[in-house]
Amino acid sequence: MKSLTTALALICLLGAADAAAQTAEGLAAAEEAFVNLEYEAASEAAQQALESGGNSPSDTQRLYELIGLSASFLEDDSRAYDAYLRMLALNPDAEMDRSLPPTMRTPFLRARGWWSAQNERFSVSVEVADPGAPQPVRIALEMHDPLQLAASVRLRVRPAGAETYEDRDLQSGERRLMSSVPLEVGADVREVDYILEVRDAQSNVLVQRGTEMDPQRIENPRYEPPVLGGSVQGGSEVWEEWWFWSLIGGVVAGAALGVGLYFGLPPQLNGQTQVVFGL
């Protein structure tokens, strides 16, 4: 059984590697055509790579940029504008080469203006909400998607340090998605791990946060740090414990003994030291 599981895992890894190689080839073909001033070929190669799916967030953004640039060179402003809208959704800080003629930069500036006029950008946030005991804490997800780029959302959560994740697949396709995932987590767990992946209809990755090896972490609102020296039983305060007053008594007794010894010394040894400054 173990060998079968290992074999299946190996097949999945090989399949993922093959898919990654294909997506890399699609982007490389579009880049090569663009460098060779073959703008129609570059646009077609980039579009085909997007339709094949499986591209990373950075590659997806670059493919939209290549489509926008190629369309600008071909004076297809409508196609360029549409591509730039999607590129800026994924990277709001993207810039256009200022050396290009103003007419070629116009679709990009229009797309930037459209986003500036929106009340919300394409964004995804993950937080921990505490509805109160005895209900479990909830991992709350909120996404804004004005262009409706996202088709699916996968959120994987676990108490930090646990071996397995709880997976939740959420369907999007709306301007705004709000959802939450219940998670049983104890007060001894400081943080919660999560992995977030948002994909479009062609399975291109739009947002990727965290990985199996390096997940994102957020604070557990129910975490209770342990009391130094061990937790106090019954929730009693330190001054309610017998050892606290025994310690105080020992300090007081020691101080009284010191005072008694001081006043019991001979007069010649029981004086203050005087320090005289000057001559």
N, C-alpha and C positions, 0 to 999 in steps of 0.2 A: 504494500500500500504506500509505503514511504517512497519507494522508487518511482511509483506511478505519479505521485504528487510532485516529485522532483522533475520528472520528465515533462509534466504539464507546465510547470513553472518555466522550464527551459524553453518550451515551445512559445509561451507567451512573451518571454524576453526576446527571442529571435524575431517574433512577429513585430514587436514594438521597434526593434532595431531596424527591420526592413521598412516599416512605415516611416520612421524618422529619416532614413536614407532617401526615400522617395520624395518626401517633402523638401528635403535639402536640395535635391536635384531640380525640383520645380522652381524654387527661388533662384538657384544658380542659373538656370536657363533664362529666366526673366532678366536677371542682372546682366548676363552676357549680351543678350539682344539689345538691351538699353544702351550699354557701353558702345556697341557697334552701330548705334543710331538707327536701329531697326525698331521703331517705336510701335508699329502695329504688332510685330512679333512679340515684343516685350509685354505689351498689354495683354495679348492672348495667353502668353505663358503664365503671367501673373494670375489672370482670371482662372485658368485651368488649375493652377496650384491651389487657389482658394477653394475651388469646387471639389478638389480631391480631398481636402480636409487634413486634419492632424497637425496643423502648423502651430508653433509656439506663439505666445503673445507678441514677441518682438518681430518674428517672421511675418505674422499676420499684418502687423502695422506696416512693415516694409513693403509687402505685396500691394497693399492699398496705396502706398506712396508711389510705387512704380506705375500703377495704373493711372494715378492722378497726373504724374509727370508726363507719361507717354501721351495721355489724352490732351494735355496742354500743348505739347509739341504738334499734335495732330489737329489742334484748334477745335477740339471737341469739349467745349467748356462744361456742358451738362454732365458728361461722364466724369470729368476731372473734379467737378464740384461734389458729386456724389461720393467719389472715392476719398476726397479730403475730409468730408464729414465723418466718415468711418475711421480714418486715420487719426483725426483729432479726438475722437471719442476714446480711443485707446491710449493716446499720448497727447494730452492738452498742451504740453510745452513744445511740441514739434514746431520747427521753423522752416521757412522756405528760403532757398538759395537767393540772396539779394542780387546776385549778378544776373539773374534771369530778367528778361524784359518785363515791364509792368503788365502787359497784356497776358503773359503766361502766369503771372502771380495772382491775377484777379480771381480765379476760381478758389484758390487757397484762402485769400482774404475774405471772400464771401462766406466760405465755410466757417472761418474763425468768427466772423460777425454773427453768424447764425447761432453758434454755441454761446457767444457772449450775451445774446438776447434771451437765453433759456434760464429758467429759474433753478434748474438742476443739471448737473453734468452726469455722464455715465459713471456710476460709482457703486461700490459694494462695501458694506460694513458688517462686521461680526462682533457681537458683544455678548456678555453673560448677564442674564436677568434672573433675579431671585424672587419667585412668587411667594416665598415663605413656606416653612415646614407645615405639613409633611410632604408637600409636593417637591419633586426634584427641581434642581436649577434648570434653566432653559438657555440654550445657545441661540440667540436671536440674530437673524440675518435680514438685512434690508438692502435692496438694490434699486437704483434708479437707472432706467434704460429708455431715454427719450426716443432713440431710433429703433428700439425693439431688436437689438442685435442678438441678444442672448436667447438661446433655445432651451438650454438645460443648465442646471446648477447642481453640483455634487458637493455636499458638505460632510466631512468625516471628522468625528469628534471622539475624544476619550479623556479620562482623567490622566494627567501627566504621569508618565511612568508605566501606564498599563500596556499590555502587549498588543491588544487589538483595538480597532476603531469601530464605532457605530456609524454606518453609512446612511445618508439620506439623499435621495435624488429628487430634486424639486424642479418642476416644469415652469419655465418662464414664458417669454413672448409677450409680456405686458410692460407698460411704461414703468410700473413700480411693483416690486415683489417684496412681501413681508412674510416671514415664516419663522418658526422656532422649533428647536429639537430638544426634547427632554433628555437629561443626562443625570444618572445616579452618581453622585460624587460626595464623598465623605468630608467631614470638617478637618480631617488630617491631610487633605490634598490641597496643596498651595495653588496649583495652576491647572488649566485645562488646555490640552493640545487640540489643534484643528488644522485641517487641510481643506482649502477651498479651490474649486475649479469651475469656471464658467465657460461654456462652449456655445458656438453659434450652430445654425442648422446643419452646417457641413462638418461639424466636429472640430473646427478650428478653436484653439484655446484663446479666449479673450482675457481672462484673469486667472492667474495662478498664484496662490499664496500657500507657502509651506510645501514640504515634501515628506516622504516616509522617513528620511534620515534627518530632516531639519524642519519639523512642524512649527507653525505659529503657536504662540502661547499667550493666554490671557488669565487674569487673576480669578480665583474662585472666591466669590463673595462670602461663602460660608466657612472659609478657612479660619481655624482657631490655632494660633501659634502655641506650642507647648510651654508650660510654665517652667522656668529654670529650676532645676533640682527636682523635677517631677511635678506632675499635676496635683493640685490640692483637692482632696476628696471632698465631695459634698459642696463644692463651690465656696468653702470658707475662706475668709481673708487671712492674710499673713498674721495680723495681730491677734487673731483668734486661736492661733496654734500655741500649744504648751511650750514648744521649744523656743518660740519668739520671746516669751516672757522670762524663760530660764536664762536666755542669753542676756536680756536686759538686766536681770537680777545679778548675773555674774559681773557685768560691767560696773554696775553700781557698787557692788561689794568690793571690787578691786579698787575703785576710786576711793572709797571710804578707808580702806586699809592703807592706801598711799598717803592720805591726809593724816591719819593717825601716826604713821611712822615719821612723817615730816615734823609734826609738833612734838614728837617724843625725842628728837635729837638734842644733843647738848647745845647750849646757847652759841658756843663758838662755831658750830657747824650749821646752825639754823639761822643763817642770815642771808641777805640778798647781796648779790655781787654788784658792786658799783662800777660803772665805767665813766671815767672822767676824761673829757676832751680838752686839750690845751695844756698849758704849763701850770 
